[in-house]
Amino acid sequence: MSDLDIEALGEDFPLLEAIRTARAIRRLRTEPVPPALIRKVCEAGTFAPSGGNRQPWIFVAVTEAERRAWIGERYRARFRQYILPALERAEADPDFPEANVRNMRAALHLADHIHEAPVHLFVAGWKRRGETQAQALFPAIQNILLACRGVGLGASLTTVHLADGPEIDAYLGLSESTPSCALLPIGWPVGRHGRPPRASVDEKLYFERVPEGAIAPRR
Ligand SMILES: Cc1cc2nc3c(=O)[nH]c(=O)nc-3n(C[C@H](O)[C@H](O)[C@H](O)COP(=O)(O)O)c2cc1C
């Protein structure tokens, strides 16, 4: 990977194809990602819209193995505490869709191997009037995920670390005014990108008004 032309990488990737295939990639190879490439995908983040163009985002890329291990310990423990029980219930339920079980298993795999992901990219941002502005950061996060897709990196969006938010933020040198809101584990994918399972847009799109009874209540 050392002879990568980082400037050219991903520049010709079709946007809509990237959007349709930027699924959560949770199985990552351990080879490092060049800092210039981390910079490139974060730069895509900086082109996101934000209220008043305040650009509240701060990106912290953790690459040192010891620091990733420290973060991984906390992520894994929280995942096992909060999400593993749901996976166990889903596995025991014959009516639970198999694709969703597979997705949860992939999330468990990530939790168990997150320390091996070569980049832990945290997205943090300035609070406004005392409130965390997650909505101001998610467009930047999605731009980064798409840029990863475009340059061939695997990535996913995670929030499990928020259960230990203040401790992890302090570890990252972030203050109470600039909490993190997402952790993107990034690396070269083991498998391939592909279309994720999604309901048809025809089940989601209405023109002018939603007809009465068209939206079934969620279980
Ligand atoms: C707000 C938000 C929080 C998420 N948190 C986590 C997480 O903590 N861990 C994880 O493995 N995936 C997390 N995900 C990823 C979703 O599980 C994933 O996007 C979804 O299953 C669709 O995956 P697919 O695009 O591969 O179909 C999160 C996604 C969103 C939008």
PDBQT file of the ligand as one rigid body, heavy atoms in Angstrom, charges set to zero:
ROOT
HETATM    1  C1  LIG A 301     -26.546   6.402  14.795  1.00  0.00    +0.000 C 
HETATM    2  C2  LIG A 301     -25.922   5.073  14.467  1.00  0.00    +0.000 A 
HETATM    3  C3  LIG A 301     -25.250   4.372  15.442  1.00  0.00    +0.000 A 
HETATM    4  C4  LIG A 301     -24.640   3.152  15.157  1.00  0.00    +0.000 A 
HETATM    5  N1  LIG A 301     -23.944   2.509  16.139  1.00  0.00    +0.000 NA
HETATM    6  C5  LIG A 301     -23.309   1.351  15.844  1.00  0.00    +0.000 A 
HETATM    7  C6  LIG A 301     -22.477   0.712  16.823  1.00  0.00    +0.000 A 
HETATM    8  O1  LIG A 301     -22.309   1.220  17.933  1.00  0.00    +0.000 OA
HETATM    9  N2  LIG A 301     -21.846  -0.441  16.487  1.00  0.00    +0.000 N 
HETATM   10  C7  LIG A 301     -21.971  -0.988  15.248  1.00  0.00    +0.000 A 
HETATM   11  O2  LIG A 301     -21.370  -2.053  14.987  1.00  0.00    +0.000 OA
HETATM   12  N3  LIG A 301     -22.733  -0.411  14.288  1.00  0.00    +0.000 NA
HETATM   13  C8  LIG A 301     -23.395   0.749  14.562  1.00  0.00    +0.000 A 
HETATM   14  N4  LIG A 301     -24.130   1.379  13.594  1.00  0.00    +0.000 N 
HETATM   15  C9  LIG A 301     -24.139   0.826  12.219  1.00  0.00    +0.000 C 
HETATM   16  C10 LIG A 301     -25.454   0.183  11.852  1.00  0.00    +0.000 C 
HETATM   17  O3  LIG A 301     -25.651  -0.974  12.590  1.00  0.00    +0.000 OA
HETATM   18  C11 LIG A 301     -25.407  -0.108  10.361  1.00  0.00    +0.000 C 
HETATM   19  O4  LIG A 301     -25.297   1.117   9.677  1.00  0.00    +0.000 OA
HETATM   20  C12 LIG A 301     -26.641  -0.812   9.884  1.00  0.00    +0.000 C 
HETATM   21  O5  LIG A 301     -26.713  -2.070  10.478  1.00  0.00    +0.000 OA
HETATM   22  C13 LIG A 301     -26.679  -0.955   8.371  1.00  0.00    +0.000 C 
HETATM   23  O6  LIG A 301     -25.561  -1.689   7.941  1.00  0.00    +0.000 OA
HETATM   24  P1  LIG A 301     -25.373  -1.981   6.366  1.00  0.00    +0.000 P 
HETATM   25  O7  LIG A 301     -25.201  -0.636   5.716  1.00  0.00    +0.000 OA
HETATM   26  O8  LIG A 301     -24.144  -2.817   6.263  1.00  0.00    +0.000 OA
HETATM   27  O9  LIG A 301     -26.608  -2.669   5.918  1.00  0.00    +0.000 OA
HETATM   28  C14 LIG A 301     -24.742   2.597  13.853  1.00  0.00    +0.000 A 
HETATM   29  C15 LIG A 301     -25.423   3.321  12.863  1.00  0.00    +0.000 A 
HETATM   30  C16 LIG A 301     -26.001   4.550  13.153  1.00  0.00    +0.000 A 
HETATM   31  C17 LIG A 301     -26.695   5.313  12.063  1.00  0.00    +0.000 C 
ENDROOT
TORSDOF 0
